[in-house]
């Protein structure tokens, strides 16, 4: 998937910005933080996971999500999102 397609979703934008501020978070907490629905977040997390941008780890019944900071796409996406935020201000 092209970076433009990844960043096209406002839900994914919010998720990436939120994940950039923490090492790891529970998916339900991410849903509350970005004010979305579990299904929408889960669907977008699958896209990001397939691209290698996030990693989802299961600890018992808890699903935790972590931004894969060593992925080049992740760095480019975060740089673009920060730039968009700065230009919008």
Phi and psi restraints in degrees (range 20) as a CNS / XPLOR table:
assign (resid 1 and name C) (resid 2 and name N)
       (resid 2 and name CA) (resid 2 and name C) 1.0 -73.6 20.0 2
assign (resid 2 and name N) (resid 2 and name CA)
       (resid 2 and name C) (resid 3 and name N) 1.0 152.0 20.0 2
assign (resid 2 and name C) (resid 3 and name N)
       (resid 3 and name CA) (resid 3 and name C) 1.0 -58.1 20.0 2
assign (resid 3 and name N) (resid 3 and name CA)
       (resid 3 and name C) (resid 4 and name N) 1.0 -36.5 20.0 2
assign (resid 3 and name C) (resid 4 and name N)
       (resid 4 and name CA) (resid 4 and name C) 1.0 -61.8 20.0 2
assign (resid 4 and name N) (resid 4 and name CA)
       (resid 4 and name C) (resid 5 and name N) 1.0 -36.7 20.0 2
assign (resid 4 and name C) (resid 5 and name N)
       (resid 5 and name CA) (resid 5 and name C) 1.0 -72.1 20.0 2
assign (resid 5 and name N) (resid 5 and name CA)
       (resid 5 and name C) (resid 6 and name N) 1.0 -36.4 20.0 2
assign (resid 5 and name C) (resid 6 and name N)
       (resid 6 and name CA) (resid 6 and name C) 1.0 -65.7 20.0 2
assign (resid 6 and name N) (resid 6 and name CA)
       (resid 6 and name C) (resid 7 and name N) 1.0 -43.9 20.0 2
assign (resid 6 and name C) (resid 7 and name N)
       (resid 7 and name CA) (resid 7 and name C) 1.0 -80.6 20.0 2
assign (resid 7 and name N) (resid 7 and name CA)
       (resid 7 and name C) (resid 8 and name N) 1.0 -9.3 20.0 2
assign (resid 7 and name C) (resid 8 and name N)
       (resid 8 and name CA) (resid 8 and name C) 1.0 -65.6 20.0 2
assign (resid 8 and name N) (resid 8 and name CA)
       (resid 8 and name C) (resid 9 and name N) 1.0 -26.8 20.0 2
assign (resid 8 and name C) (resid 9 and name N)
       (resid 9 and name CA) (resid 9 and name C) 1.0 -86.5 20.0 2
assign (resid 9 and name N) (resid 9 and name CA)
       (resid 9 and name C) (resid 10 and name N) 1.0 125.5 20.0 2
assign (resid 9 and name C) (resid 10 and name N)
       (resid 10 and name CA) (resid 10 and name C) 1.0 -66.0 20.0 2
assign (resid 10 and name N) (resid 10 and name CA)
       (resid 10 and name C) (resid 11 and name N) 1.0 -31.0 20.0 2
assign (resid 10 and name C) (resid 11 and name N)
       (resid 11 and name CA) (resid 11 and name C) 1.0 -63.8 20.0 2
assign (resid 11 and name N) (resid 11 and name CA)
       (resid 11 and name C) (resid 12 and name N) 1.0 -45.8 20.0 2
assign (resid 11 and name C) (resid 12 and name N)
       (resid 12 and name CA) (resid 12 and name C) 1.0 -65.0 20.0 2
assign (resid 12 and name N) (resid 12 and name CA)
       (resid 12 and name C) (resid 13 and name N) 1.0 -36.8 20.0 2
assign (resid 12 and name C) (resid 13 and name N)
       (resid 13 and name CA) (resid 13 and name C) 1.0 -60.2 20.0 2
assign (resid 13 and name N) (resid 13 and name CA)
       (resid 13 and name C) (resid 14 and name N) 1.0 -48.9 20.0 2
assign (resid 13 and name C) (resid 14 and name N)
       (resid 14 and name CA) (resid 14 and name C) 1.0 -62.2 20.0 2
assign (resid 14 and name N) (resid 14 and name CA)
       (resid 14 and name C) (resid 15 and name N) 1.0 -40.8 20.0 2
assign (resid 14 and name C) (resid 15 and name N)
       (resid 15 and name CA) (resid 15 and name C) 1.0 -63.0 20.0 2
assign (resid 15 and name N) (resid 15 and name CA)
       (resid 15 and name C) (resid 16 and name N) 1.0 -46.8 20.0 2
assign (resid 15 and name C) (resid 16 and name N)
       (resid 16 and name CA) (resid 16 and name C) 1.0 -63.4 20.0 2
assign (resid 16 and name N) (resid 16 and name CA)
       (resid 16 and name C) (resid 17 and name N) 1.0 -43.8 20.0 2
assign (resid 16 and name C) (resid 17 and name N)
       (resid 17 and name CA) (resid 17 and name C) 1.0 -63.5 20.0 2
assign (resid 17 and name N) (resid 17 and name CA)
       (resid 17 and name C) (resid 18 and name N) 1.0 -41.7 20.0 2
assign (resid 17 and name C) (resid 18 and name N)
       (resid 18 and name CA) (resid 18 and name C) 1.0 -65.4 20.0 2
assign (resid 18 and name N) (resid 18 and name CA)
       (resid 18 and name C) (resid 19 and name N) 1.0 -44.2 20.0 2
assign (resid 18 and name C) (resid 19 and name N)
       (resid 19 and name CA) (resid 19 and name C) 1.0 -67.8 20.0 2
assign (resid 19 and name N) (resid 19 and name CA)
       (resid 19 and name C) (resid 20 and name N) 1.0 -25.7 20.0 2
assign (resid 19 and name C) (resid 20 and name N)
       (resid 20 and name CA) (resid 20 and name C) 1.0 -69.0 20.0 2
assign (resid 20 and name N) (resid 20 and name CA)
       (resid 20 and name C) (resid 21 and name N) 1.0 -16.4 20.0 2
assign (resid 20 and name C) (resid 21 and name N)
       (resid 21 and name CA) (resid 21 and name C) 1.0 -94.1 20.0 2
assign (resid 21 and name N) (resid 21 and name CA)
       (resid 21 and name C) (resid 22 and name N) 1.0 -8.5 20.0 2
assign (resid 21 and name C) (resid 22 and name N)
       (resid 22 and name CA) (resid 22 and name C) 1.0 -132.2 20.0 2
assign (resid 22 and name N) (resid 22 and name CA)
       (resid 22 and name C) (resid 23 and name N) 1.0 161.0 20.0 2
assign (resid 22 and name C) (resid 23 and name N)
       (resid 23 and name CA) (resid 23 and name C) 1.0 -76.7 20.0 2
assign (resid 23 and name N) (resid 23 and name CA)
       (resid 23 and name C) (resid 24 and name N) 1.0 -44.0 20.0 2
assign (resid 23 and name C) (resid 24 and name N)
       (resid 24 and name CA) (resid 24 and name C) 1.0 -158.1 20.0 2
assign (resid 24 and name N) (resid 24 and name CA)
       (resid 24 and name C) (resid 25 and name N) 1.0 148.1 20.0 2
assign (resid 24 and name C) (resid 25 and name N)
       (resid 25 and name CA) (resid 25 and name C) 1.0 -146.7 20.0 2
assign (resid 25 and name N) (resid 25 and name CA)
       (resid 25 and name C) (resid 26 and name N) 1.0 157.5 20.0 2
assign (resid 25 and name C) (resid 26 and name N)
       (resid 26 and name CA) (resid 26 and name C) 1.0 -75.3 20.0 2
assign (resid 26 and name N) (resid 26 and name CA)
       (resid 26 and name C) (resid 27 and name N) 1.0 140.5 20.0 2
assign (resid 26 and name C) (resid 27 and name N)
       (resid 27 and name CA) (resid 27 and name C) 1.0 -58.1 20.0 2
assign (resid 27 and name N) (resid 27 and name CA)
       (resid 27 and name C) (resid 28 and name N) 1.0 -40.8 20.0 2
assign (resid 27 and name C) (resid 28 and name N)
       (resid 28 and name CA) (resid 28 and name C) 1.0 -62.5 20.0 2
assign (resid 28 and name N) (resid 28 and name CA)
       (resid 28 and name C) (resid 29 and name N) 1.0 -38.1 20.0 2
assign (resid 28 and name C) (resid 29 and name N)
       (resid 29 and name CA) (resid 29 and name C) 1.0 -66.4 20.0 2
assign (resid 29 and name N) (resid 29 and name CA)
       (resid 29 and name C) (resid 30 and name N) 1.0 -38.2 20.0 2
assign (resid 29 and name C) (resid 30 and name N)
       (resid 30 and name CA) (resid 30 and name C) 1.0 -62.1 20.0 2
assign (resid 30 and name N) (resid 30 and name CA)
       (resid 30 and name C) (resid 31 and name N) 1.0 -41.5 20.0 2
assign (resid 30 and name C) (resid 31 and name N)
       (resid 31 and name CA) (resid 31 and name C) 1.0 -57.7 20.0 2
assign (resid 31 and name N) (resid 31 and name CA)
       (resid 31 and name C) (resid 32 and name N) 1.0 -47.0 20.0 2
assign (resid 31 and name C) (resid 32 and name N)
       (resid 32 and name CA) (resid 32 and name C) 1.0 -67.2 20.0 2
assign (resid 32 and name N) (resid 32 and name CA)
       (resid 32 and name C) (resid 33 and name N) 1.0 -40.1 20.0 2
assign (resid 32 and name C) (resid 33 and name N)
       (resid 33 and name CA) (resid 33 and name C) 1.0 -62.5 20.0 2
assign (resid 33 and name N) (resid 33 and name CA)
       (resid 33 and name C) (resid 34 and name N) 1.0 -41.9 20.0 2
assign (resid 33 and name C) (resid 34 and name N)
       (resid 34 and name CA) (resid 34 and name C) 1.0 -95.7 20.0 2
assign (resid 34 and name N) (resid 34 and name CA)
       (resid 34 and name C) (resid 35 and name N) 1.0 3.2 20.0 2
assign (resid 34 and name C) (resid 35 and name N)
       (resid 35 and name CA) (resid 35 and name C) 1.0 56.8 20.0 2
assign (resid 35 and name N) (resid 35 and name CA)
       (resid 35 and name C) (resid 36 and name N) 1.0 59.1 20.0 2
assign (resid 35 and name C) (resid 36 and name N)
       (resid 36 and name CA) (resid 36 and name C) 1.0 -130.9 20.0 2
assign (resid 36 and name N) (resid 36 and name CA)
       (resid 36 and name C) (resid 37 and name N) 1.0 -167.8 20.0 2
assign (resid 36 and name C) (resid 37 and name N)
       (resid 37 and name CA) (resid 37 and name C) 1.0 -106.5 20.0 2
assign (resid 37 and name N) (resid 37 and name CA)
       (resid 37 and name C) (resid 38 and name N) 1.0 156.0 20.0 2
assign (resid 37 and name C) (resid 38 and name N)
       (resid 38 and name CA) (resid 38 and name C) 1.0 -60.8 20.0 2
assign (resid 38 and name N) (resid 38 and name CA)
       (resid 38 and name C) (resid 39 and name N) 1.0 -43.9 20.0 2
assign (resid 38 and name C) (resid 39 and name N)
       (resid 39 and name CA) (resid 39 and name C) 1.0 -63.0 20.0 2
assign (resid 39 and name N) (resid 39 and name CA)
       (resid 39 and name C) (resid 40 and name N) 1.0 -41.3 20.0 2
assign (resid 39 and name C) (resid 40 and name N)
       (resid 40 and name CA) (resid 40 and name C) 1.0 -65.9 20.0 2
assign (resid 40 and name N) (resid 40 and name CA)
       (resid 40 and name C) (resid 41 and name N) 1.0 -43.7 20.0 2
assign (resid 40 and name C) (resid 41 and name N)
       (resid 41 and name CA) (resid 41 and name C) 1.0 -65.0 20.0 2
assign (resid 41 and name N) (resid 41 and name CA)
       (resid 41 and name C) (resid 42 and name N) 1.0 -44.1 20.0 2
assign (resid 41 and name C) (resid 42 and name N)
       (resid 42 and name CA) (resid 42 and name C) 1.0 -61.5 20.0 2
assign (resid 42 and name N) (resid 42 and name CA)
       (resid 42 and name C) (resid 43 and name N) 1.0 -43.6 20.0 2
assign (resid 42 and name C) (resid 43 and name N)
       (resid 43 and name CA) (resid 43 and name C) 1.0 -61.8 20.0 2
assign (resid 43 and name N) (resid 43 and name CA)
       (resid 43 and name C) (resid 44 and name N) 1.0 -44.2 20.0 2
assign (resid 43 and name C) (resid 44 and name N)
       (resid 44 and name CA) (resid 44 and name C) 1.0 -71.6 20.0 2
assign (resid 44 and name N) (resid 44 and name CA)
       (resid 44 and name C) (resid 45 and name N) 1.0 -32.1 20.0 2
assign (resid 44 and name C) (resid 45 and name N)
       (resid 45 and name CA) (resid 45 and name C) 1.0 -64.9 20.0 2
assign (resid 45 and name N) (resid 45 and name CA)
       (resid 45 and name C) (resid 46 and name N) 1.0 -36.9 20.0 2
assign (resid 45 and name C) (resid 46 and name N)
       (resid 46 and name CA) (resid 46 and name C) 1.0 -61.0 20.0 2
assign (resid 46 and name N) (resid 46 and name CA)
       (resid 46 and name C) (resid 47 and name N) 1.0 -41.6 20.0 2
assign (resid 46 and name C) (resid 47 and name N)
       (resid 47 and name CA) (resid 47 and name C) 1.0 -62.8 20.0 2
assign (resid 47 and name N) (resid 47 and name CA)
       (resid 47 and name C) (resid 48 and name N) 1.0 -48.3 20.0 2
assign (resid 47 and name C) (resid 48 and name N)
       (resid 48 and name CA) (resid 48 and name C) 1.0 -65.4 20.0 2
assign (resid 48 and name N) (resid 48 and name CA)
       (resid 48 and name C) (resid 49 and name N) 1.0 -35.9 20.0 2
assign (resid 48 and name C) (resid 49 and name N)
       (resid 49 and name CA) (resid 49 and name C) 1.0 -67.4 20.0 2
assign (resid 49 and name N) (resid 49 and name CA)
       (resid 49 and name C) (resid 50 and name N) 1.0 -41.8 20.0 2
assign (resid 49 and name C) (resid 50 and name N)
       (resid 50 and name CA) (resid 50 and name C) 1.0 -62.0 20.0 2
assign (resid 50 and name N) (resid 50 and name CA)
       (resid 50 and name C) (resid 51 and name N) 1.0 -29.0 20.0 2
assign (resid 50 and name C) (resid 51 and name N)
       (resid 51 and name CA) (resid 51 and name C) 1.0 -86.0 20.0 2
assign (resid 51 and name N) (resid 51 and name CA)
       (resid 51 and name C) (resid 52 and name N) 1.0 -5.3 20.0 2
assign (resid 51 and name C) (resid 52 and name N)
       (resid 52 and name CA) (resid 52 and name C) 1.0 79.0 20.0 2
assign (resid 52 and name N) (resid 52 and name CA)
       (resid 52 and name C) (resid 53 and name N) 1.0 17.4 20.0 2
assign (resid 52 and name C) (resid 53 and name N)
       (resid 53 and name CA) (resid 53 and name C) 1.0 -87.5 20.0 2
assign (resid 53 and name N) (resid 53 and name CA)
       (resid 53 and name C) (resid 54 and name N) 1.0 -32.3 20.0 2
assign (resid 53 and name C) (resid 54 and name N)
       (resid 54 and name CA) (resid 54 and name C) 1.0 -127.7 20.0 2
assign (resid 54 and name N) (resid 54 and name CA)
       (resid 54 and name C) (resid 55 and name N) 1.0 160.8 20.0 2
assign (resid 54 and name C) (resid 55 and name N)
       (resid 55 and name CA) (resid 55 and name C) 1.0 -125.8 20.0 2
assign (resid 55 and name N) (resid 55 and name CA)
       (resid 55 and name C) (resid 56 and name N) 1.0 129.7 20.0 2
assign (resid 55 and name C) (resid 56 and name N)
       (resid 56 and name CA) (resid 56 and name C) 1.0 -106.6 20.0 2
assign (resid 56 and name N) (resid 56 and name CA)
       (resid 56 and name C) (resid 57 and name N) 1.0 127.5 20.0 2
assign (resid 56 and name C) (resid 57 and name N)
       (resid 57 and name CA) (resid 57 and name C) 1.0 -120.8 20.0 2
assign (resid 57 and name N) (resid 57 and name CA)
       (resid 57 and name C) (resid 58 and name N) 1.0 136.6 20.0 2
assign (resid 57 and name C) (resid 58 and name N)
       (resid 58 and name CA) (resid 58 and name C) 1.0 -99.6 20.0 2
assign (resid 58 and name N) (resid 58 and name CA)
       (resid 58 and name C) (resid 59 and name N) 1.0 121.8 20.0 2
assign (resid 58 and name C) (resid 59 and name N)
       (resid 59 and name CA) (resid 59 and name C) 1.0 -115.3 20.0 2
assign (resid 59 and name N) (resid 59 and name CA)
       (resid 59 and name C) (resid 60 and name N) 1.0 93.7 20.0 2
assign (resid 59 and name C) (resid 60 and name N)
       (resid 60 and name CA) (resid 60 and name C) 1.0 65.7 20.0 2
assign (resid 60 and name N) (resid 60 and name CA)
       (resid 60 and name C) (resid 61 and name N) 1.0 -118.3 20.0 2
assign (resid 60 and name C) (resid 61 and name N)
       (resid 61 and name CA) (resid 61 and name C) 1.0 -94.4 20.0 2
assign (resid 61 and name N) (resid 61 and name CA)
       (resid 61 and name C) (resid 62 and name N) 1.0 -4.5 20.0 2
assign (resid 61 and name C) (resid 62 and name N)
       (resid 62 and name CA) (resid 62 and name C) 1.0 -92.2 20.0 2
assign (resid 62 and name N) (resid 62 and name CA)
       (resid 62 and name C) (resid 63 and name N) 1.0 131.7 20.0 2
assign (resid 62 and name C) (resid 63 and name N)
       (resid 63 and name CA) (resid 63 and name C) 1.0 -103.7 20.0 2
assign (resid 63 and name N) (resid 63 and name CA)
       (resid 63 and name C) (resid 64 and name N) 1.0 120.9 20.0 2
assign (resid 63 and name C) (resid 64 and name N)
       (resid 64 and name CA) (resid 64 and name C) 1.0 -109.9 20.0 2
assign (resid 64 and name N) (resid 64 and name CA)
       (resid 64 and name C) (resid 65 and name N) 1.0 145.5 20.0 2
assign (resid 64 and name C) (resid 65 and name N)
       (resid 65 and name CA) (resid 65 and name C) 1.0 -123.4 20.0 2
assign (resid 65 and name N) (resid 65 and name CA)
       (resid 65 and name C) (resid 66 and name N) 1.0 140.5 20.0 2
assign (resid 65 and name C) (resid 66 and name N)
       (resid 66 and name CA) (resid 66 and name C) 1.0 -136.6 20.0 2
assign (resid 66 and name N) (resid 66 and name CA)
       (resid 66 and name C) (resid 67 and name N) 1.0 137.7 20.0 2
assign (resid 66 and name C) (resid 67 and name N)
       (resid 67 and name CA) (resid 67 and name C) 1.0 -74.8 20.0 2
assign (resid 67 and name N) (resid 67 and name CA)
       (resid 67 and name C) (resid 68 and name N) 1.0 131.6 20.0 2
assign (resid 67 and name C) (resid 68 and name N)
       (resid 68 and name CA) (resid 68 and name C) 1.0 -87.1 20.0 2
assign (resid 68 and name N) (resid 68 and name CA)
       (resid 68 and name C) (resid 69 and name N) 1.0 87.8 20.0 2
assign (resid 68 and name C) (resid 69 and name N)
       (resid 69 and name CA) (resid 69 and name C) 1.0 -69.0 20.0 2
assign (resid 69 and name N) (resid 69 and name CA)
       (resid 69 and name C) (resid 70 and name N) 1.0 -20.0 20.0 2
assign (resid 69 and name C) (resid 70 and name N)
       (resid 70 and name CA) (resid 70 and name C) 1.0 -83.8 20.0 2
assign (resid 70 and name N) (resid 70 and name CA)
       (resid 70 and name C) (resid 71 and name N) 1.0 -5.5 20.0 2
assign (resid 70 and name C) (resid 71 and name N)
       (resid 71 and name CA) (resid 71 and name C) 1.0 -80.0 20.0 2
assign (resid 71 and name N) (resid 71 and name CA)
       (resid 71 and name C) (resid 72 and name N) 1.0 131.8 20.0 2
assign (resid 71 and name C) (resid 72 and name N)
       (resid 72 and name CA) (resid 72 and name C) 1.0 -60.0 20.0 2
assign (resid 72 and name N) (resid 72 and name CA)
       (resid 72 and name C) (resid 73 and name N) 1.0 -38.5 20.0 2
assign (resid 72 and name C) (resid 73 and name N)
       (resid 73 and name CA) (resid 73 and name C) 1.0 -60.4 20.0 2
assign (resid 73 and name N) (resid 73 and name CA)
       (resid 73 and name C) (resid 74 and name N) 1.0 -39.7 20.0 2
assign (resid 73 and name C) (resid 74 and name N)
       (resid 74 and name CA) (resid 74 and name C) 1.0 -60.6 20.0 2
assign (resid 74 and name N) (resid 74 and name CA)
       (resid 74 and name C) (resid 75 and name N) 1.0 -47.5 20.0 2
assign (resid 74 and name C) (resid 75 and name N)
       (resid 75 and name CA) (resid 75 and name C) 1.0 -60.3 20.0 2
assign (resid 75 and name N) (resid 75 and name CA)
       (resid 75 and name C) (resid 76 and name N) 1.0 -44.0 20.0 2
assign (resid 75 and name C) (resid 76 and name N)
       (resid 76 and name CA) (resid 76 and name C) 1.0 -65.3 20.0 2
assign (resid 76 and name N) (resid 76 and name CA)
       (resid 76 and name C) (resid 77 and name N) 1.0 -41.5 20.0 2
assign (resid 76 and name C) (resid 77 and name N)
       (resid 77 and name CA) (resid 77 and name C) 1.0 -64.2 20.0 2
assign (resid 77 and name N) (resid 77 and name CA)
       (resid 77 and name C) (resid 78 and name N) 1.0 -45.3 20.0 2
assign (resid 77 and name C) (resid 78 and name N)
       (resid 78 and name CA) (resid 78 and name C) 1.0 -63.7 20.0 2
assign (resid 78 and name N) (resid 78 and name CA)
       (resid 78 and name C) (resid 79 and name N) 1.0 -41.0 20.0 2
assign (resid 78 and name C) (resid 79 and name N)
       (resid 79 and name CA) (resid 79 and name C) 1.0 -61.8 20.0 2
assign (resid 79 and name N) (resid 79 and name CA)
       (resid 79 and name C) (resid 80 and name N) 1.0 -43.4 20.0 2
assign (resid 79 and name C) (resid 80 and name N)
       (resid 80 and name CA) (resid 80 and name C) 1.0 -65.3 20.0 2
assign (resid 80 and name N) (resid 80 and name CA)
       (resid 80 and name C) (resid 81 and name N) 1.0 -42.8 20.0 2
assign (resid 80 and name C) (resid 81 and name N)
       (resid 81 and name CA) (resid 81 and name C) 1.0 -65.2 20.0 2
assign (resid 81 and name N) (resid 81 and name CA)
       (resid 81 and name C) (resid 82 and name N) 1.0 -42.1 20.0 2
assign (resid 81 and name C) (resid 82 and name N)
       (resid 82 and name CA) (resid 82 and name C) 1.0 -64.7 20.0 2
assign (resid 82 and name N) (resid 82 and name CA)
       (resid 82 and name C) (resid 83 and name N) 1.0 -40.0 20.0 2
assign (resid 82 and name C) (resid 83 and name N)
       (resid 83 and name CA) (resid 83 and name C) 1.0 -63.2 20.0 2
assign (resid 83 and name N) (resid 83 and name CA)
       (resid 83 and name C) (resid 84 and name N) 1.0 -43.3 20.0 2
assign (resid 83 and name C) (resid 84 and name N)
       (resid 84 and name CA) (resid 84 and name C) 1.0 -61.9 20.0 2
assign (resid 84 and name N) (resid 84 and name CA)
       (resid 84 and name C) (resid 85 and name N) 1.0 -42.0 20.0 2
assign (resid 84 and name C) (resid 85 and name N)
       (resid 85 and name CA) (resid 85 and name C) 1.0 -63.7 20.0 2
assign (resid 85 and name N) (resid 85 and name CA)
       (resid 85 and name C) (resid 86 and name N) 1.0 -41.9 20.0 2
assign (resid 85 and name C) (resid 86 and name N)
       (resid 86 and name CA) (resid 86 and name C) 1.0 -65.3 20.0 2
assign (resid 86 and name N) (resid 86 and name CA)
       (resid 86 and name C) (resid 87 and name N) 1.0 -42.0 20.0 2
assign (resid 86 and name C) (resid 87 and name N)
       (resid 87 and name CA) (resid 87 and name C) 1.0 -70.5 20.0 2
assign (resid 87 and name N) (resid 87 and name CA)
       (resid 87 and name C) (resid 88 and name N) 1.0 -27.3 20.0 2
assign (resid 87 and name C) (resid 88 and name N)
       (resid 88 and name CA) (resid 88 and name C) 1.0 -77.2 20.0 2
assign (resid 88 and name N) (resid 88 and name CA)
       (resid 88 and name C) (resid 89 and name N) 1.0 -21.3 20.0 2
